[in-house]
Amino acid sequence: MLTALGSLIVALGSTLALAAPASANTAPTEYVPWLQKSATQCSGITASLLAAQIHAESDFRKNAVSRSNAQGPAQFIPSTWAIWGVDADGDGRADPFSIPDAVMSQGRFMCHLLDRTTSGVRSGQLRGDPLDLAIAAYNAGLGAITRAGGMPSGGAYTTETRPYVQKIRMLEPGYRYLNSGVSPLPTVPFVLPDLPLDILDFGSIGSLGELS
C-alpha cells in the first residue's frame, strides 16, 4: 500500500514538473488560456513573452494602478487603451482590469509593434533586434524607437526602458512551458484598428515622449 502510494506521488510530481518546471515562473491559472490565445494573433509574439511582460508590468495583479495611471495587469494608460483595448470576454465593455481584455489587448498591441519594428529593421531605418525594439516601444513609445533609429538611450530610456527590456528577456524562458500548451480558446486573427498609423505610435505605460 505504501509502495503504491509512493509511486503515485512520484508520478504526480513528474506530471506537475512537466506542466510547469520547478525553474519556471508559474503564471496564475486564470491567465493561462488567455496568454495562449493572445499569442495566436501573430507570429513572433509568444505566450511566454506575454507572461514575462505582465510579470514585469504588474506581477499579475489585475487591479494594479501606477503613479502615471497605467491600469490593470498589462498596465495600459487610458489613451492607449482607448485605441487598443478589446472586449475579449464579451461582457459588453473593454476593461483594462479584466484579465481576458487586458491580455488580448496586450498581444494585439505587441503584434503591431513587432510588425513595425521588423519592417523598420528590414528597411534599414532601425537597428537592433526587432523583438527587443517592440518590447522597448511598449514602454517608451514607438516614436522614441524611430527617433533613435533603434534602442533609445539617455535619461529614462537608459534607467527605465533598457532595464525593462532586459528584465522581460530574462523572465521569458521561465514561462516557455506555456508555449507547448494548446489553448482551449479559438485562435483569432490580428487586425489593426482602422485609424491613421501615426495615431498608433505611442507606448502603453510610460510617458517617455511617445506623443512628442
Rosetta blueprint (number, residue, H / E / L):
1 M L
2 L H
3 T H
4 A H
5 L H
6 G H
7 S H
8 L H
9 I H
10 V H
11 A H
12 L H
13 G H
14 S H
15 T H
16 L H
17 A H
18 L H
19 A H
20 A L
21 P L
22 A L
23 S L
24 A L
25 N L
26 T L
27 A L
28 P L
29 T H
30 E H
31 Y H
32 V H
33 P H
34 W H
35 L H
36 Q H
37 K H
38 S H
39 A H
40 T H
41 Q H
42 C L
43 S L
44 G L
45 I L
46 T L
47 A H
48 S H
49 L H
50 L H
51 A H
52 A H
53 Q H
54 I H
55 H H
56 A H
57 E H
58 S H
59 D L
60 F L
61 R L
62 K L
63 N L
64 A L
65 V E
66 S L
67 R L
68 S L
69 N L
70 A L
71 Q E
72 G L
73 P L
74 A L
75 Q L
76 F E
77 I L
78 P H
79 S H
80 T H
81 W H
82 A H
83 I H
84 W H
85 G L
86 V L
87 D L
88 A L
89 D L
90 G L
91 D L
92 G L
93 R L
94 A L
95 D L
96 P L
97 F L
98 S L
99 I H
100 P H
101 D H
102 A H
103 V H
104 M H
105 S H
106 Q H
107 G H
108 R H
109 F H
110 M H
111 C H
112 H H
113 L H
114 L H
115 D H
116 R H
117 T H
118 T H
119 S H
120 G H
121 V H
122 R H
123 S H
124 G L
125 Q L
126 L L
127 R L
128 G L
129 D L
130 P H
131 L H
132 D H
133 L H
134 A H
135 I H
136 A H
137 A H
138 Y H
139 N H
140 A H
141 G L
142 L H
143 G H
144 A H
145 I H
146 T H
147 R H
148 A H
149 G L
150 G L
151 M L
152 P L
153 S L
154 G L
155 G L
156 A H
157 Y H
158 T H
159 T H
160 E H
161 T H
162 R H
163 P H
164 Y H
165 V H
166 Q H
167 K H
168 I H
169 R H
170 M H
171 L H
172 E H
173 P H
174 G H
175 Y H
176 R H
177 Y H
178 L H
179 N H
180 S H
181 G L
182 V L
183 S L
184 P L
185 L L
186 P L
187 T L
188 V L
189 P L
190 F L
191 V L
192 L L
193 P L
194 D L
195 L L
196 P L
197 L H
198 D H
199 I H
200 L L
201 D L
202 F L
203 G L
204 S L
205 I L
206 G L
207 S L
208 L L
209 G L
210 E L
211 L L
212 S L
